[in-house]
Amino acid sequence: MSTIHVSASLLAANYARMGQEVQRAERAGADSFHFDLMDGHYVPNLALSPDHLIALRAHTRLPFHVHLELENPDEVLDKFQPLQADLIIVCRDTLAAPSRTLARIHALGMRAGLSVNPDEPLSAALDYLSEIDLLLILGVFPGFGGQVMQPGVKRKITQAHQEIRSLGLDLPIGVDGGVNNQTAAELVAAGADFLIAGTALFQANNMRRIITEFKELARLSRSQHQAET
């Protein structure tokens, strides 16, 4: 990607005023909204549902990206086709037949993403790079927002970037978990171009300033990295 994409994670939004939070993030310059759907089984938390997509669709024209943090993603995919979800991300370790699931997402008219947990090797996703539209590297263990980024994330991004380039693919690398104005530049320098942030955005007094800072830090980091290489 030539520009940095900033996706606002609604897990950190004020649930009592979600419509207003979505509008606030759009005005601040977010590029999309990230929905974490959690079932209390795959992760020890419950969060969001397909009904939130229905309720919030009227509040914004920005794309909706859905991360299925569920034990049974294949059983719920049909629920998202009428909800104008633009991208469905599935967790690699929940899939019995990844290629089949990814093909089904595409057949439903949506883009497909694949996520890799912090303790999961990148090799778990490498066979599917040509079948996805986003590779999502999780910086924290899924389930709760506001966590500190786990070690080894930047190294995994760099490895993914090298693999993608070697295959000649135009595949964005996303990061979710621990993304803030202290980590954004280093993540982009490592090869990320799709930043998902929740706490750093929705708990900020000035969300526009944070998003602008993300993009400027990322632009400078990328320019410096390209100059060095």
Rosetta blueprint (number, residue, H / E / L):
1 M L
2 S L
3 T L
4 I L
5 H E
6 V E
7 S E
8 A E
9 S E
10 L H
11 L H
12 A H
13 A L
14 N L
15 Y H
16 A H
17 R H
18 M H
19 G H
20 Q H
21 E H
22 V H
23 Q H
24 R H
25 A H
26 E H
27 R H
28 A H
29 G L
30 A L
31 D L
32 S E
33 F E
34 H E
35 F E
36 D E
37 L E
38 M E
39 D E
40 G L
41 H L
42 Y L
43 V L
44 P L
45 N L
46 L E
47 A E
48 L L
49 S L
50 P H
51 D H
52 H H
53 L H
54 I H
55 A H
56 L H
57 R H
58 A H
59 H H
60 T L
61 R L
62 L L
63 P L
64 F E
65 H E
66 V E
67 H E
68 L E
69 E E
70 L L
71 E L
72 N L
73 P H
74 D H
75 E H
76 V H
77 L H
78 D H
79 K H
80 F H
81 Q H
82 P H
83 L H
84 Q L
85 A E
86 D E
87 L E
88 I E
89 I E
90 V E
91 C E
92 R H
93 D H
94 T H
95 L L
96 A L
97 A L
98 P H
99 S H
100 R H
101 T H
102 L H
103 A H
104 R H
105 I H
106 H H
107 A H
108 L L
109 G L
110 M L
111 R E
112 A E
113 G E
114 L E
115 S E
116 V E
117 N L
118 P L
119 D L
120 E L
121 P L
122 L L
123 S H
124 A H
125 A H
126 L H
127 D L
128 Y L
129 L H
130 S H
131 E H
132 I L
133 D L
134 L E
135 L E
136 L E
137 I E
138 L E
139 G L
140 V L
141 F L
142 P L
143 G L
144 F L
145 G L
146 G L
147 Q L
148 V L
149 M L
150 Q L
151 P L
152 G L
153 V H
154 K H
155 R H
156 K H
157 I H
158 T H
159 Q H
160 A H
161 H H
162 Q H
163 E H
164 I H
165 R H
166 S H
167 L L
168 G L
169 L L
170 D L
171 L L
172 P L
173 I E
174 G E
175 V E
176 D E
177 G L
178 G L
179 V L
180 N L
181 N L
182 Q L
183 T L
184 A H
185 A H
186 E H
187 L H
188 V H
189 A H
190 A H
191 G L
192 A L
193 D L
194 F E
195 L E
196 I E
197 A E
198 G L
199 T H
200 A H
201 L H
202 F H
203 Q L
204 A L
205 N L
206 N L
207 M H
208 R H
209 R H
210 I H
211 I H
212 T H
213 E H
214 F H
215 K H
216 E H
217 L H
218 A H
219 R H
220 L H
221 S H
222 R H
223 S H
224 Q H
225 H H
226 Q H
227 A H
228 E H
229 T L
